[in-house]
């Protein structure tokens, strides 16, 4: 398993969702946790919640897209970096405005990579370290209306896998956690971002007021457990997909583009797009 001497953890995007719960659980395990949040308003709130939970967190403001704040993090002597901060932009690849596309990649790819560059070199000098990238099943497959988000997570998968090869001789562990559709609110928020687009709605191919995230969603407990264990060094796989029940489907979908013909389905609506019209927001997976 991973190096058990690593104790100081930086988790980005710890104000909500997976990052929030992993920060709490790692602190409960006795790790020294720096819980980083994007905006000042989240700082005191997270401190209060940690106190209510009876855990000790060091809460810092860290917007991964801000160069000054990334430099500030280099003074924290991070031994384990969990790149969890991320946003999701929903919408067709031919509708999403330019500024939203750029923001998607700045938050999910460019900012975290630049943060990691500095911290990884500190790990190399120290002779040990652990880097965990929170990716997505969308980094391995795609769904309609999540293509730009999926592209950013495909990039994360490529960066993490490459980084694992590059840093192995320096005793730095690299892994990914790739959650499927979990009911944290994140997926449904993706399908509301169109409300603030600065574009001409009449030019859109789709009416996003009629669409929802196209899949039922799982209880997030499985990801809380996996992300905490990977960050703690209790799991030694490079790629960690959750839920494991989606593993066979994910591998099967890798083959679909190899078999698809350009004329397949022309003139008809794809079934996955139809599901977006039929699905209700925040639909849980039925037992």
Secondary structure, 3 states (H helix, E strand, C coil): CCCCCCCEEEECCCCCHHHHHHHHHHHHCCCEEEEEECCCHHHHHHHHHHHHHCCCCEEEECCCCCHHHHHHHCCCCCCEEEECCCCCCCCCCCCCCHHHHHHHHHHHHHHHHHHHHHHHHHHHHHCCEEEEEECCHHHCCCCCCCHHHHHHHHHHHHHHHHHHHHHHHHCEEEEEEEECCECCCHHHHHCCHHHHCCCCHHHCCCCHHHCCCCCCEECCHHHHHHHHHHHCCCCCCCEEEECHHHHHHHHHHHHHHHHCCCCCCCCCCCHHHHHHHHCCCCCECCC
